[in-house]
């Protein structure tokens, strides 16, 4: 046994040496035999083994012959072949695989014969056919003929494990990859082994068979049910396979037992063309593979990227791609004439848009709302177009709750900082505190990496109104905070860490534990975009990071927001983190863009709320709008009035929307699958992707380049290569940064009887426009409920399961009550689920007070 140095950590690593098929191999101590064989190019067949799952030894396909040294150093063969996926290498071990051992070869052939005994011969119609490990290994390691002459076992098929996952039980070889993923990686034990012996099969979780305590708040089945052989087991727990990560089980299933409802029977793997891509649904930048055929996307799979998403993606990233080719897809420009939008040529539409924007610019100015869907190339083109062509700083990409404090925080602590906290840092962190961020709902892959860290010892804290199911699966500690009071908890932890605690702080063990954990080297503080609605929270987060030494990272929900920050799509911010009001910063940008420094705006412009206010009163004469979902804005009704009032509005969009219906010119742009580009993920890592489908549709940066050309400007972004060069021409900024946000806080008002403070965030699967049309995925979306504590519910005379109405002067939402252990005088609703659109219906943001009453009383009121 020797020691070497890890090239990544410079730490000594203990190694061992063994012999595999007469080749001497030196590997780190604890390496599995099957991994050691891979390092010298020897492939051992396997089904249950997966590098990201714990060893199971379930399928027995990887049997090898092993000799072990005794105390005197003499080699002694083990009496039977051993599973190489569960045995670790020891010094002096001699391993013989199927390549050099007839015993191992015979054992592997025997296991294969047993696996094929009841396996159906349906390869021509199986979705896995053509990319199936069982097919490949049956040919390479199986017998040439079969000795099985009896009738194969069959089951009714398929079982609908969920609306998107289907199970063909007769194909299953009980490798347990799906159950191990669900338990170890996702923490969603909704699918598991049922029964024993010949009756053993995979199915939806049956707690009576497995004697498993159901999650809190779910009812246990009263009695066991006798089920005849061959009949689907009942869903006794009442839970479908409603995991946000269930599609990963389809991809890692080695035999086609689990299939996706949308892809089932649609294509053969060898008919598909595969293109690497990056998921567009969140800011994680997950690697995906886009499989398409004859101009249509058939499916999306997880890409293999150890640095980011490893081999996992969310179901939303996997299944929600139909939005890019929906029936309301815009394929031709539209121009408003006599109050109606009509089709127009690109030449006409661009000319009308250019004239209208120029007139609006000269008549009062144009507000620019790019939205959060942009690639890096698009974001820089939007920023340059606003500052040079429209000569305005009235630009803001935040189509959500936002604040001046958040803009200051992003300019000070995020823009131009490069790669900061990484996914690997989350795994290795001793502690992670989440503030204004529900990781499973808003950044799914981040949740998986956090959970992986938790299994290694990471401790998670969360400042939130209640312990969500995601936080409970992270074994997290809740710092219970009503919306708007997050700064109080962050400040208390900072004071505890600095030693200047008050009596109330020092008496709370959670504050002490959080302060102690965050002070450890490598601790991380993750803040989400929802802190924008909490006065003083971002300032408190910066203070906490400085006091404890914890590293700080910001995780937005949309894929394009970090790139937009880097491009300067915020008022007062130029690309690379340059403060707009710094003349040296303006001079650098002006020189790179080929304009005079005096041509750039020198004073901070309006944010999204200010732009809409200015449009509504005629202070601004026009609007240039990108991927803006009006219903996502804090006050959608006001936004509709503002855009309708705008003298001239241009919309760049993929599909028809409320914004396009209010525009005077609509310019269609390409969705991600029809263009190449890159996203800037929350780590600060640039994630590039290629074009999957041939298309004549133009991306945002080319459309803006053509518009700028008509207005006598060159954006240098007609092609992706020119856009990249234009971005790279801006060197990194080493000058002064924007000032940090101030510690302004508002004292929360009292909550009168019959009222509560609204808490809310978006669920991963909701009523968003980038997942509509996907009916299979929609079936696993969570049902909207109103969460409140028992005391809050008692105060308004409702009980668990009752219908409750949450209302304002604007409107009312009626949903069932879910009694939850949470902060009193708070009611939580999903922000944008079907039948529960908080902004659009109630017209208020989280942190504001709403009325709560039983449904009947609420309707009468």
C-alpha positions in Angstrom: 0.0 0.0 0.0 1.4 3.4 -1.0 0.4 7.0 -1.0 0.2 9.5 -3.9 -1.1 13.1 -4.2 -4.5 14.1 -5.5 -4.0 16.5 -8.4 -7.2 18.4 -7.6 -6.7 18.9 -3.8 -3.0 18.3 -3.4 -3.9 16.0 -0.5 -2.2 12.6 0.0 -4.2 9.7 -1.3 -3.6 6.1 -0.1 -3.4 3.7 -3.0 -3.4 -0.1 -3.4 -2.1 -2.4 -6.2 -3.7 -5.5 -7.6 -3.7 -7.6 -10.7 -6.6 -7.7 -13.2 -6.3 -10.1 -16.1 -2.5 -10.2 -15.6 -2.3 -6.4 -15.7 -1.0 -4.7 -12.6 -3.3 -1.8 -11.5 -2.7 0.9 -8.8 -5.8 2.7 -7.7 -7.0 4.7 -4.6 -7.9 2.7 -1.6 -11.6 1.9 -1.6 -11.9 1.6 -5.4 -14.4 -1.0 -6.6 -13.0 -3.9 -8.7 -15.3 -3.0 -11.6 -13.9 0.6 -11.6 -10.3 -0.6 -11.4 -10.9 -2.8 -14.4 -12.2 0.2 -16.3 -9.0 2.1 -15.7 -7.0 -0.5 -17.7 -9.7 -0.8 -20.5 -11.3 -3.9 -19.3 -15.1 -3.8 -19.5 -17.1 -6.1 -17.2 -20.7 -6.5 -18.1 -23.2 -5.0 -15.6 -26.8 -3.9 -15.1 -27.2 -2.6 -11.6 -23.9 -0.8 -11.3 -24.0 2.9 -11.8 -21.1 5.3 -10.9 -23.3 7.7 -9.1 -25.3 5.1 -7.1 -24.2 3.1 -4.1 -23.2 -0.5 -4.9 -26.0 -3.0 -4.8 -24.9 -6.3 -6.3 -28.4 -6.9 -7.4 -28.1 -8.3 -10.9 -25.0 -10.4 -10.5 -23.9 -9.9 -14.1 -20.5 -8.7 -13.2 -19.2 -11.9 -11.6 -15.4 -12.4 -11.7 -13.0 -14.9 -10.3 -11.0 -13.6 -7.4 -7.9 -14.8 -5.5 -6.9 -13.1 -2.2 -3.6 -13.2 -0.4 -3.6 -14.9 3.0 -1.6 -13.8 6.1 1.5 -15.5 4.6 1.0 -13.8 1.3 -0.2 -17.0 -0.5 -2.9 -16.5 -3.1 -6.1 -18.4 -2.3 -9.1 -18.5 -4.7 -12.4 -17.5 -3.3 -14.9 -20.5 -3.5 -17.3 -18.8 -5.8 -17.2 -15.9 -8.4 -17.7 -12.5 -6.8 -19.7 -9.4 -7.8 -17.0 -6.9 -8.9 -19.4 -4.0 -8.4 -19.5 -4.5 -4.6 -15.9 -5.7 -3.8 -13.2 -3.2 -3.2 -9.6 -3.7 -4.3 -7.2 -4.9 -1.6 -3.3 -5.2 -1.9 -2.2 -8.3 -3.8 -5.6 -9.2 -5.0 -5.7 -11.1 -8.3 -8.9 -10.8 -10.4 -9.7 -12.7 -13.6 -12.6 -11.4 -15.6 -14.5 -13.1 -18.5 -11.5 -12.4 -20.7 -9.1 -14.7 -18.9 -11.3 -16.9 -16.8 -13.6 -19.7 -18.0 -15.2 -19.7 -14.6 -16.2 -16.0 -14.7 -17.3 -16.4 -18.3 -19.6 -19.3 -17.5 -21.0 -17.5 -14.4 -21.8 -14.4 -16.5 -23.5 -16.6 -19.2 -25.5 -18.3 -16.5 -26.7 -15.1 -15.0 -27.6 -13.8 -18.5 -29.6 -17.0 -19.2 -31.6 -16.5 -16.0 -32.3 -12.8 -16.8 -33.5 -13.7 -20.3 -35.7 -16.6 -19.0 -38.8 -14.5 -18.5 -37.7 -11.4 -20.5 -40.0 -10.8 -23.5 -38.6 -11.0 -27.0 -40.1 -7.6 -27.9 -37.0 -5.7 -28.9 -38.5 -4.5 -32.2 -41.2 -2.6 -30.4 -39.3 -1.7 -27.2 -38.2 2.0 -26.8 -34.9 0.8 -25.5 -34.2 -1.3 -28.7 -31.0 -0.1 -30.4 -29.5 1.4 -27.2 -30.2 -1.4 -24.8 -27.4 -2.8 -22.5 -29.3 -6.0 -22.2 -29.3 -6.5 -26.0 -25.6 -5.7 -26.2 -24.5 -7.9 -23.4 -26.8 -10.8 -24.4 -24.8 -10.8 -27.7 -21.4 -10.4 -26.2 -21.7 -12.3 -22.9 -24.7 -14.6 -23.4 -25.3 -18.1 -24.7 -25.8 -18.6 -28.4 -29.0 -20.6 -27.8 -31.6 -20.8 -25.1 -32.5 -23.9 -23.0 -35.7 -22.4 -21.7 -38.8 -24.1 -23.2 -41.6 -23.1 -20.8 -44.0 -20.2 -21.2 -42.6 -16.8 -20.2 -44.2 -15.0 -17.3 -46.4 -12.0 -18.4 -48.1 -9.1 -16.8 -50.7 -6.6 -17.9 -48.9 -3.7 -19.5 -48.1 -0.9 -19.1 -48.7 0.2 -15.6 -49.0 4.0 -15.4 -46.7 4.8 -12.5 -47.4 8.4 -13.2 -48.8 10.4 -16.1 -45.4 10.5 -17.7 -43.7 7.3 -16.6 -44.9 3.8 -17.8 -43.8 0.5 -16.4 -43.6 -2.8 -18.4 -42.9 -5.2 -15.5 -42.0 -8.3 -17.6 -38.9 -6.5 -18.9 -37.6 -5.6 -15.5 -34.4 -7.4 -14.3 -34.7 -6.1 -10.8 -31.4 -4.2 -11.0 -32.9 -1.6 -8.6 -31.3 1.4 -10.4 -34.7 3.2 -10.4 -35.4 2.6 -6.7 -31.8 3.5 -5.7 -31.9 6.7 -7.7 -35.3 7.6 -6.1 -34.0 6.9 -2.6 -30.4 8.1 -2.7 -30.3 10.9 -5.3 -33.8 12.4 -5.3 -35.1 11.3 -1.9 -38.4 10.5 -3.4 -39.3 7.0 -2.3 -42.4 6.8 -4.5 -41.3 3.6 -6.4 -39.8 0.5 -4.8 -39.6 -3.3 -4.8 -42.8 -5.1 -4.1 -43.1 -8.6 -2.6 -40.3 -11.2 -2.6 -39.0 -14.2 -4.5 -40.7 -14.9 -7.8 -43.4 -12.4 -7.1 -40.9 -9.5 -6.6 -41.4 -6.6 -8.9 -41.0 -2.8 -9.2 -44.1 -0.7 -8.6 -45.5 2.3 -7.0 -44.8 2.5 -3.3 -47.0 0.1 -1.4 -46.4 0.9 2.3 -48.4 -2.1 3.6 -46.1 -4.5 1.7 -42.9 -2.7 2.6 -43.9 -1.4 6.1 -42.7 2.1 5.4 -43.9 5.0 7.4 -45.6 7.5 5.0 -44.4 11.1 4.9 -45.9 13.5 7.4 -49.5 14.5 6.5 -50.2 11.5 4.3 -52.5 8.7 5.4 -51.5 5.1 5.7 -53.6 2.4 4.1 -56.0 0.8 6.5 -55.6 -2.9 5.4 -53.5 -4.9 3.1 -55.1 -6.0 -0.2 -54.7 -9.5 -1.6 -53.6 -9.1 -5.2 -53.6 -12.0 -7.6 -50.3 -12.7 -9.4 -50.1 -10.7 -12.7 -52.4 -7.9 -11.5 -51.0 -4.5 -10.8 -50.4 -3.7 -7.2 -52.8 -1.0 -5.8 -51.5 2.4 -5.1 -52.2 2.1 -1.4 -50.4 5.2 -0.4 -52.4 7.3 -2.8 -49.2 8.7 -4.3 -48.3 8.5 -8.0 -44.6 8.6 -8.9 -44.9 12.4 -8.5 -41.2 13.2 -8.3 -39.6 16.2 -10.1 -36.8 13.9 -11.1 -38.7 10.7 -12.2 -37.5 10.9 -15.8 -34.0 10.0 -14.8 -35.2 6.5 -13.9 -36.2 6.1 -17.5 -32.8 7.1 -18.8 -30.8 4.8 -16.4 -33.1 1.8 -16.8 -30.9 -0.7 -18.7 -33.8 -2.8 -20.2 -36.6 -0.6 -21.2 -38.9 -1.5 -18.3 -39.5 2.2 -17.6 -40.5 4.4 -20.5 -41.7 8.0 -21.0 -45.3 8.5 -22.1 -44.5 11.1 -24.7 -41.7 9.3 -26.4 -43.2 5.8 -26.2 -43.4 4.2 -29.7 -42.6 7.5 -31.5 -39.2 6.6 -32.8 -36.2 4.3 -32.8 -32.9 5.4 -31.3 -31.0 4.7 -34.5 -33.4 7.0 -36.4 -32.6 10.0 -34.2 -30.0 12.7 -34.6 -28.5 13.9 -31.3 -27.3 17.4 -30.5 -25.8 18.6 -27.2 -27.8 21.3 -25.5 -28.3 23.3 -22.4 -31.6 23.3 -20.5 -33.5 26.6 -20.7 -35.8 26.3 -17.7 -33.7 27.4 -14.8 -30.3 29.1 -14.1 -28.4 25.8 -13.4 -27.2 25.4 -17.0 -27.8 21.6 -17.0 -26.3 19.7 -19.9 -28.9 17.9 -22.1 -29.1 15.9 -25.3 -31.7 16.9 -27.9 -32.8 13.9 -30.0 -34.7 14.9 -33.1 -36.0 13.4 -36.3 -37.3 15.0 -39.5 -37.3 18.5 -38.0 -39.1 17.5 -34.8 -37.7 17.0 -31.3 -38.6 13.5 -30.1 -37.1 13.6 -26.7 -34.5 15.2 -24.4 -32.0 13.3 -22.2 -29.6 14.3 -19.5 -26.1 15.1 -20.7 -23.0 13.8 -18.8 -21.4 16.8 -17.2 -19.7 16.0 -13.9 -19.1 19.7 -13.1 -22.7 20.8 -13.3 -25.6 18.3 -13.4 -23.6 15.0 -13.5 -26.1 12.7 -15.3 -29.4 14.1 -13.8 -31.9 16.7 -14.9 -35.4 17.7 -13.7 -38.5 16.4 -15.4 -39.2 20.0 -16.6 -35.9 20.1 -18.4 -36.5 16.6 -19.8 -40.1 16.8 -20.9 -41.1 20.5 -21.3 -39.8 21.2 -24.8 -43.1 21.3 -26.8 -43.4 25.0 -26.1 -40.8 25.7 -28.8 -43.1 24.3 -31.5 -46.5 25.1 -30.1 -49.5 26.0 -32.4 -49.2 29.7 -31.4 -45.6 29.9 -32.5 -44.8 33.1 -34.3 -43.4 32.5 -37.8 -43.9 35.8 -39.5 -43.6 39.4 -38.4 -46.8 41.2 -37.5 -47.6 44.9 -38.0 -50.6 46.7 -36.5 -52.9 48.3 -39.0 -56.3 49.8 -38.3 -56.0 48.4 -34.8 -55.3 44.8 -35.9 -52.1 42.9 -36.3 -51.5 41.6 -39.8 -48.7 39.5 -41.3 -45.9 41.5 -42.9 -42.6 40.9 -44.6 -39.4 41.2 -42.6 -38.4 44.3 -44.6 -41.6 46.1 -43.9 -41.8 45.1 -40.2 -38.2 46.1 -39.5 -38.7 49.5 -41.3 -41.9 50.2 -39.3 -40.2 49.2 -36.1 -37.1 51.3 -36.8 -39.2 54.4 -37.6 -41.4 54.0 -34.6 -38.6 53.4 -32.2 -36.6 56.4 -33.5 -39.7 58.7 -33.2 -40.4 57.4 -29.7 -36.8 57.9 -28.7 -36.8 61.5 -29.8 -40.3 62.2 -28.3 -39.7 61.1 -24.7 -37.7 57.9 -24.7 -38.1 54.2 -24.9 -38.3 51.8 -22.0 -36.6 48.4 -22.6 -37.9 45.2 -21.0 -35.8 42.3 -22.3 -37.1 39.5 -20.0 -35.2 36.7 -18.5 -35.1 34.1 -21.3 -32.1 35.6 -23.2 -28.9 33.9 -24.2 -25.6 35.7 -23.4 -25.3 36.8 -27.0 -28.8 38.2 -27.0 -28.4 39.9 -23.6 -25.3 41.9 -24.8 -27.1 42.9 -28.0 -30.1 44.2 -26.0 -27.8 46.1 -23.7 -25.9 47.7 -26.5 -29.0 48.5 -28.5 -30.6 50.2 -25.5 -27.5 52.3 -24.7 -26.3 53.2 -28.2 -29.3 53.1 -30.5 -32.0 54.2 -28.1 -29.6 56.2 -25.9 -31.4 55.2 -22.7 -30.7 53.5 -19.4 -34.3 52.7 -18.8 -33.6 49.0 -19.2 -34.5 46.2 -16.8 -34.7 42.5 -17.4 -36.5 41.6 -14.2 -40.1 40.6 -15.0 -41.0 39.8 -11.4 -40.9 41.3 -8.0 -37.8 43.5 -7.9 -36.4 46.4 -6.0 -33.7 49.1 -6.0 -31.9 47.2 -3.2 -31.7 44.1 -5.4 -30.3 46.1 -8.4 -27.6 47.5 -6.0 -26.8 44.1 -4.7 -26.4 42.6 -8.2 -24.2 45.4 -9.4 -22.1 45.2 -6.2 -21.8 41.5 -5.5 -22.7 39.6 -8.7 -21.9 41.4 -12.0 -18.4 40.9 -13.3 -17.4 38.5 -10.6 -16.8 35.5 -12.9 -17.1 31.9 -11.6 -17.7 32.0 -7.9 -19.4 29.3 -5.8 -19.7 26.1 -7.8 -21.8 22.9 -7.6 -18.7 21.1 -6.3 -18.4 23.7 -3.5 -22.0 23.0 -2.4 -21.2 19.3 -2.1 -18.1 20.0 -0.1 -19.5 22.8 2.1 -19.8 22.1 5.8 -23.0 24.3 5.9 -25.3 26.0 3.4 -27.8 28.6 4.3 -30.7 29.2 1.9 -32.4 32.6 2.0 -35.3 33.5 -0.4 -34.6 30.2 -2.3 -36.6 27.0 -2.4 -33.9 24.9 -4.1 -36.1 22.0 -5.3 -38.7 24.2 -6.9 -36.5 27.0 -8.3 -33.2 25.2 -9.1 -33.8 21.5 -9.3 -30.2 20.3 -10.0 -28.9 22.6 -7.3 -31.2 20.6 -4.9 -29.7 17.3 -6.1 -26.2 18.5 -5.5 -27.2 19.9 -2.1 -28.7 16.5 -1.2 -25.5 14.8 -2.3 -23.6 17.0 0.0 -26.0 16.3 2.9 -25.4 12.6 2.5 -21.7 13.4 3.0 -22.3 15.7 6.0 -23.3 19.1 4.8 -25.8 20.9 7.1 -28.5 23.0 5.5 -30.3 25.9 7.0 -33.2 27.8 5.4 -34.9 31.1 6.1 -38.5 30.4 5.1 -42.0 30.3 6.4 -42.2 26.5 6.8 -40.2 23.3 6.2 -41.0 22.3 2.7 -40.8 18.8 1.5 -37.5 19.6 -0.3 -36.0 21.0 2.9 -37.0 18.0 4.9 -35.3 15.7 2.4 -32.1 17.9 2.9 -32.5 17.2 6.7 -32.5 21.0 6.9 -33.0 23.3 9.9 -35.7 25.9 9.5 -35.2 29.5 10.6 -38.9 30.4 10.5 -39.5 33.8 9.0 -42.6 35.5 7.8 -42.2 37.2 4.3 -40.4 40.5 4.7 -38.6 39.5 8.0 -35.7 37.5 6.4 -33.3 40.4 7.3 -34.0 39.9 11.0 -32.8 36.2 10.9 -29.8 37.0 8.7 -28.9 39.9 11.0 -29.3 37.7 14.1 -27.0 35.1 12.7 -24.4 37.8 11.8 -24.6 39.3 15.3 -24.1 35.9 16.8 -21.1 35.2 14.6 -19.5 38.6 15.5 -20.2 38.1 19.2 -22.5 41.1 19.5 -25.7 39.2 20.2 -28.8 40.4 22.0 -30.4 38.3 24.7 -33.1 37.1 22.3 -30.5 36.0 19.7 -28.3 34.1 22.2 -31.4 32.2 23.6 -32.2 30.8 20.1 -30.2 27.6 19.5 -30.9 27.8 15.8 -29.2 31.1 15.5 -26.1 29.8 17.4 -26.0 26.6 15.3 -26.3 28.6 12.1 -23.6 31.1 13.1 -21.2 28.4 14.1 -21.8 26.3 11.0 -21.4 29.3 8.6 -18.1 30.3 10.3 -16.5 27.0 9.2 -14.2 27.2 6.1 -16.1 26.5 2.9 -19.6 27.4 4.1 -21.9 28.9 1.5 -24.8 31.4 1.6 -27.3 31.0 -1.3 -29.7 33.8 -1.8 -32.6 33.8 -4.3 -34.4 36.5 -6.2 -37.3 36.4 -3.8 -35.3 38.5 -1.3 -36.0 41.4 -3.6 -39.4 41.7 -1.9 -37.9 41.7 1.6 -36.5 45.1 2.7 -32.9 45.0 3.9 -32.5 41.3 3.2 -29.7 41.6 0.6 -27.8 44.0 2.8 -28.1 41.6 5.7 -26.9 38.7 3.5 -23.8 40.7 2.5 -23.1 41.5 6.2 -23.6 37.9 7.2 -21.2 36.7 4.5 -18.6 39.3 5.5 -19.0 38.4 9.2 -18.8 34.6 8.9 -16.5 34.4 5.9 -19.1 32.3 4.1 -19.1 32.5 0.3 -22.1 34.2 -1.3 -24.0 33.2 -4.4 -27.2 34.4 -6.1 -29.5 31.9 -7.8 -32.2 33.4 -10.0 -35.0 31.3 -11.4 -34.7 32.1 -15.1 -32.0 30.9 -17.4 -31.0 34.2 -18.8 -30.9 36.4 -15.7 -27.2 35.9 -14.7 -26.2 36.6 -18.3 -28.4 39.7 -18.3 -26.6 41.0 -15.2 -23.3 40.4 -16.8 -24.5 42.3 -19.9 -25.8 45.2 -17.9 -29.5 44.7 -18.4 -30.2 46.7 -15.2 -30.5 50.4 -14.6 -27.2 52.0 -13.6 -25.1 49.0 -14.7 -23.0 48.5 -17.8 -21.5 45.2 -19.0 -19.0 43.5 -16.8 -20.1 45.1 -13.6 -19.2 48.7 -14.6 -21.1 51.4 -12.8 -22.9 53.6 -15.3 -22.2 56.8 -13.4 -18.4 56.1 -13.5 -17.0 58.1 -16.5 -14.0 55.8 -16.9 -16.3 52.8 -17.1 -18.5 54.6 -19.7 -15.4 55.6 -21.7 -14.2 52.0 -21.9 -17.6 50.8 -23.1 -18.0 53.6 -25.6 -14.5 53.0 -27.0 -15.3 49.3 -27.5 -18.7 50.0 -29.0 -17.4 52.7 -31.3 -19.4 55.6 -30.0 -18.6 58.8 -28.1 -18.8 58.6 -24.3 -21.2 61.5 -24.4 -23.6 59.4 -26.5 -24.1 56.9 -23.6 -26.6 57.8 -20.9 -24.8 59.1 -17.8 -27.5 58.9 -15.2 -29.3 55.9 -13.7 -32.5 55.0 -15.5 -35.8 53.5 -14.5 -36.4 49.9 -13.4 -39.3 47.7 -14.6 -41.8 49.3 -12.2 -40.6 52.8 -13.1 -40.8 52.0 -16.9 -44.4 50.8 -16.6 -45.3 53.8 -14.5 -43.7 56.2 -17.0 -45.5 54.5 -20.0 -48.8 54.7 -18.3 -48.6 58.5 -17.9 -47.0 59.2 -21.2 -43.6 60.1 -19.7 -42.0 57.4 -22.0 -43.2 57.3 -25.6 -42.3 53.8 -26.5 -41.4 50.3 -25.3 -39.2 47.5 -26.6 -40.2 44.2 -25.0 -38.6 40.8 -25.1 -39.7 37.6 -23.3 -42.1 39.3 -20.9 -44.9 37.3 -19.4 -47.2 40.0 -18.2 -48.9 37.7 -15.6 -45.5 37.3 -13.9 -45.2 41.0 -13.1 -46.2 42.2 -9.6 -49.2 44.1 -10.9 -50.2 42.6 -14.3 -53.3 44.8 -14.7 -51.1 47.9 -14.4 -48.6 46.4 -16.9 -51.4 45.8 -19.4 -52.6 49.4 -19.1 -49.1 50.7 -19.5 -48.2 48.7 -22.6 -51.6 49.5 -24.1 -51.0 53.2 -23.4 -47.5 53.2 -24.9 -47.2 55.4 -28.0 -45.3 52.7 -29.9 -44.4 49.2 -28.7 -42.2 46.5 -30.4 -42.1 42.9 -29.1 -39.5 40.2 -29.9 -41.0 36.9 -29.0 -41.2 33.2 -29.8 -44.9 32.7 -29.3 -48.0 34.8 -29.1 -48.5 36.3 -25.7 -50.3 39.2 -24.0 -47.3 41.4 -24.8 -47.4 40.6 -28.5 -51.1 41.4 -28.6 -50.4 44.8 -27.2 -47.5 45.6 -29.5 -47.5 47.6 -32.7 -44.8 45.5 -34.3 -44.1 41.8 -33.5 -40.8 40.3 -34.6 -40.6 36.5 -34.2 -37.3 35.1 -32.8 -35.8 31.7 -32.7 -36.3 29.3 -29.7 -33.2 27.6 -28.3 -33.6 24.5 -30.3 -33.4 26.4 -33.6 -30.3 28.5 -32.8 -26.9 28.2 -31.1 -25.8 30.3 -28.2 -24.9 30.1 -24.5 -26.3 30.7 -21.1 -24.5 32.1 -18.1 -25.5 29.9 -15.2 -25.7 31.0 -11.6 -22.1 29.7 -10.9 -20.8 32.3 -13.4 -20.0 29.4 -15.9 -20.8 30.0 -19.6 -22.7 27.1 -21.0 -22.7 26.9 -24.8 -25.0 24.9 -26.9 -25.4 24.2 -30.6 -28.3 24.5 -33.0 -30.4 21.3 -33.2 -32.9 22.0 -35.9 -32.5 23.8 -39.2 -34.5 27.0 -39.3 -34.8 30.4 -40.9 -35.8 32.0 -37.6 -33.4 34.6 -36.3 -32.2 35.0 -32.7 -32.7 38.2 -30.8 -29.2 39.5 -31.4 -29.5 39.3 -35.2 -33.0 40.9 -35.2 -31.6 43.8 -33.1 -28.6 44.0 -35.4 -30.9 44.5 -38.4 -32.9 47.1 -36.5 -29.8 48.9 -35.5 -28.5 48.9 -39.1 -31.7 50.7 -40.2 -31.0 53.3 -37.5 -27.3 53.8 -38.7 -25.7 51.7 -35.9 -23.6 48.6 -36.1 -24.2 46.2 -33.1 -21.6 43.7 -34.5 -23.9 40.9 -33.7 -25.3 39.7 -37.1 -23.7 36.3 -36.7 -22.9 34.4 -33.4 -19.1 34.6 -34.1 -19.3 38.4 -34.4 -21.4 38.6 -31.3 -18.9 36.6 -29.4 -16.0 38.8 -30.6 -18.0 41.9 -29.6 -18.5 40.5 -26.1 -14.9 39.4 -25.7 -13.7 42.9 -26.8 -14.9 44.2 -23.4 -12.1 43.5 -21.0 -12.8 42.7 -17.4 -13.5 45.7 -15.2 -11.0 46.3 -12.3 -12.3 49.7 -11.3 -14.7 50.7 -8.5 -17.9 48.8 -8.1 -21.3 49.9 -7.3 -22.0 50.7 -3.7 -23.6 47.9 -1.6 -27.3 48.2 -0.8 -28.4 50.1 2.3 -29.7 48.5 5.5 -33.2 50.0 5.1 -35.9 48.0 6.7 -39.6 48.4 7.2 -41.3 47.5 10.4 -44.0 45.0 9.6 -47.5 46.2 10.4 -49.8 44.4 12.7 -52.0 41.7 11.2 -55.7 42.3 12.0 -58.2 39.5 12.5 -59.3 37.7 9.3 -56.0 38.7 7.6 -52.6 37.1 7.0 -49.3 37.9 5.4 -49.0 36.4 2.0 -46.1 34.0 1.3 -45.5 32.5 -2.1 -43.1 31.1 -4.6 -43.3 29.4 -7.9 -43.4 25.6 -8.1 -41.2 23.8 -10.5 -44.3 22.5 -12.4 -46.9 25.3 -12.7 -48.9 27.2 -15.3 -45.9 28.7 -17.0 -45.9 29.3 -20.7 -42.7 27.2 -21.2 -44.4 24.0 -20.1 -47.9 24.4 -21.4 -49.0 21.8 -24.0 -47.1 19.1 -22.2 -50.1 17.1 -20.7 -48.1 14.2 -19.4 -45.8 16.5 -17.3 -48.8 18.5 -16.1 -50.2 15.4 -14.5 -47.5 15.4 -11.8 -47.8 19.1 -10.9 -48.7 19.7 -7.3 -52.3 20.7 -6.5 -52.6 24.3 -5.3 -53.3 24.6 -1.6 -53.3 27.3 1.0 -50.8 26.5 3.7 -51.3 28.0 7.2 -50.6 27.1 10.8 -53.2 25.5 13.0 -53.5 28.7 15.0 -54.0 30.8 11.8 -56.6 28.4 10.5 -58.4 28.4 13.8 -58.5 32.2 13.7 -60.5 32.1 10.5 -62.5 29.0 11.4 -61.2 26.5 8.8 -59.8 23.0 9.1 -57.4 20.8 7.1 -59.0 20.0 3.8 -61.6 22.8 3.9 -62.0 25.3 1.1 -60.6 28.7 2.0 -60.7 32.0 0.1 -57.7 34.3 0.0 -58.7 37.7 -1.3 -57.9 41.4 -1.9 -59.9 44.2 -3.4 -58.7 43.0 -6.8 -59.9 39.4 -6.6 -60.0 36.1 -4.8 -58.5 32.6 -4.9 -60.3 29.6 -3.4 -58.2 26.5 -2.7 -58.1 23.7 -0.1 -56.4 24.3 3.3 -53.3 22.4 4.2 -52.5 22.7 7.9 -48.7 23.1 8.1 -46.2 23.6 10.9 -45.3 27.2 10.0 -45.2 30.8 11.1 -48.5 32.1 12.5 -50.4 34.9 10.7 -49.0 33.8 7.3 -50.8 32.1 4.4 -48.8 30.4 1.6 -50.1 30.0 -2.0 -48.3 28.8 -5.1 -47.4 31.8 -7.1 -48.4 30.8 -10.6 -50.1 27.4 -10.6 -53.2 26.5 -12.6 -56.2 28.0 -10.8 -53.9 30.0 -8.5 -52.3 33.0 -10.2 -51.4 35.2 -7.3 -50.2 38.3 -9.1 -52.9 38.3 -11.8 -55.8 37.5 -9.4 -54.9 39.3 -6.2 -52.7 42.0 -7.6 -50.3 41.9 -4.7 -46.8 40.5 -4.0 -45.6 38.2 -1.2 -45.1 40.1 2.0 -48.4 42.0 1.7 -51.5 41.4 3.7 -54.5 39.5 2.3 -57.9 38.5 3.7 -58.5 34.9 4.6 -62.0 33.4 5.2 -63.9 30.1 4.7 -64.9 29.7 1.1 -68.6 30.5 1.6 -67.9 33.6 3.6 -65.1 34.6 1.2 -67.5 34.4 -1.8 -70.1 36.5 0.0 -67.6 39.1 1.0 
